[in-house]
Amino acid sequence: MSRQGGAAGSSGRGARTQAAPEDTTADLGKTIQRLRKAYNMSLGDLSEQSGVAKSIISQIERNETNPTLSTVYRLSRALDTTIDEVLRTRSPRRAVVVGGGYIGLEMVEALVLRGLEVTMVEKLPQPMATLDPDMGERVAEALRAMGVTTRLGVGVAGFGVGADGWVDSVGTDDGDLPADLVVMGLGVRPSTRLAVDAGIPVGSSGGIVTDARMATPVDGVWAAGDCVESFHRVSRRAVSIALGTHANKQGRVAGLNLSGTPARFPGVIGTAITKIGTTEIARTGLNEREAAQAGFDAVAGVIEGTSRAHYYPDGAELAVKVVAERGSGRILGAQIVGGPESAKRIDALAVAVWDEMTVDEFSQLDLAYAPPFSPVWDPTMIATRTTASRVR
Ligand SMILES: Cc1cc2nc3c(=O)[nH]c(=O)nc-3n(C[C@H](O)[C@H](O)[C@H](O)COP(=O)(O)OP(=O)(O)OC[C@H]3O[C@@H](n4cnc5c(N)ncnc54)[C@H](O)[C@@H]3O)c2cc1C
């Protein structure tokens, strides 16, 4: 939410464009129209920048004189009101989080910690679609164990508004869900409008095309971060993956080249990590579906282990999944879902994916061991051993 005011408020091109709290719906409708005209913003761009659904913005524009839409105006105060303020001033009891990706999960956790009853709605049959379904199910279980209601395979169709002018329900294709607060975390796409207008090519993944120096095909123009597409070292395809890890390295590469020191960005393998409550989640490389899409004949092995030696107190359970190429045994990707101290184990597997190691090679690595830190055979090694028996 912190980025929402940026598009309008930080441009320095004149008057403040956000709606003041005392604005009426009509004012907000005018504000939106002014925004779109002044900055030539499409409905999609405004929706993306503000986090307010396109359908709601359209509704406001179409009905700006309809007083009942003060309701929608209040929902749209996300343009300049933080969730924190809403929690303080309205004391909402029930929250609906739409979207079960990284951001959705983080919002679910934050709202649960604030004592709200949280429902998570996700159009796909699992949360964390970057994981395979079996690992995603473990995340769903973790959500339910935290008391979160999960509505999986359910699409959001609209919002209901109460007499007090505040959202009171989320309409889904499986009925209405009561809500005092709604947060949408529906994913991210590269913001490329500026580049497209400047004639800079955008690739098949939707991101700006650059070479390994982060230079675009237009002389003197460089690009880095969420707006560009990157070379995936395993699938060998161009991908758009919005991660701060990629953005930082790409920015550094672009800066070095710009200042005369040659540097190259070597590509990505999509290593990412998050948590929900005490359940940690991580992934690297390709999952089973992505491996098949990339043309690999892939097999997978999943194991359940513990973060510490079984006799050492306070160890946590974790599941490790390894995806490998049949025949060669090359590790294509891995996923981890488990308790505290489990997810950062993905880093060793990320190095293996990066370096095209095989499951046999990984199983022989000299990884650190002492009872407070892992079993003698770290769960990642047990997972590669299990997978090794399947690749042959
Ligand atoms: C809630 C949240 C949590 C995240 N957590 C993680 C995490 O744990 N790990 C991780 O790896 N990644 C995380 N990410 C992703 C990470 O934040 C992004 O990948 C990263 O910030 C991208 O950097 P960037 O510089 O490309 O874009 P941004 O950080 O979005 O910066 C782009 C800047 O450009 C400005 N801008 C846009 N258009 C213009 C214009 N026309 N003129 C001038 N300025 C303009 C914007 O206002 C903005 O300040 C998270 C993202 C979110 C939203």
The ligand as a Gaussian input file, in Angstrom:
#p B3LYP/6-31G(d) Opt

LIG

0 1
 C        4.593000      -5.655000      -0.206000
 C        5.786000      -6.127000      -0.991000
 C        6.693000      -6.988000      -0.394000
 C        7.798000      -7.429000      -1.125000
 N        8.689000      -8.284000      -0.517000
 C        9.752000      -8.722000      -1.213000
 C       10.697000      -9.600000      -0.603000
 O       10.560000      -9.962000       0.565000
 N       11.745000     -10.037000      -1.338000
 C       11.937000      -9.641000      -2.638000
 O       12.929000     -10.057000      -3.267000
 N       11.055000      -8.781000      -3.239000
 C        9.981000      -8.315000      -2.557000
 N        9.082000      -7.474000      -3.161000
 C        9.342000      -7.063000      -4.550000
 C       10.281000      -5.871000      -4.564000
 O        9.776000      -4.855000      -3.718000
 C       10.376000      -5.354000      -5.996000
 O       10.781000      -6.387000      -6.839000
 C       11.386000      -4.220000      -6.087000
 O       10.995000      -3.146000      -5.270000
 C       11.490000      -3.730000      -7.524000
 O       12.339000      -2.642000      -7.579000
 P       12.160000      -1.557000      -8.729000
 O       13.191000      -0.524000      -8.476000
 O       12.133000      -2.243000     -10.058000
 O       10.698000      -0.985000      -8.561000
 P       10.084000      -0.141000      -7.358000
 O       10.704000      -0.511000      -6.048000
 O        8.608000      -0.254000      -7.525000
 O       10.566000       1.327000      -7.678000
 C       10.134000       1.989000      -8.854000
 C       10.102000       3.481000      -8.562000
 O        9.911000       4.183000      -9.787000
 C        8.979000       5.219000      -9.580000
 N        8.389000       5.548000     -10.886000
 C        7.468000       4.853000     -11.582000
 N        7.166000       5.486000     -12.731000
 C        7.920000       6.599000     -12.773000
 C        8.069000       7.677000     -13.696000
 N        7.361000       7.703000     -14.828000
 N        8.939000       8.636000     -13.396000
 C        9.677000       8.610000     -12.252000
 N        9.576000       7.630000     -11.347000
 C        8.704000       6.640000     -11.588000
 C        7.991000       4.619000      -8.600000
 O        7.275000       5.616000      -7.940000
 C        8.935000       3.856000      -7.659000
 O        9.419000       4.653000      -6.622000
 C        7.976000      -7.027000      -2.462000
 C        7.041000      -6.158000      -3.053000
 C        5.954000      -5.735000      -2.331000
 C        4.968000      -4.815000      -2.995000

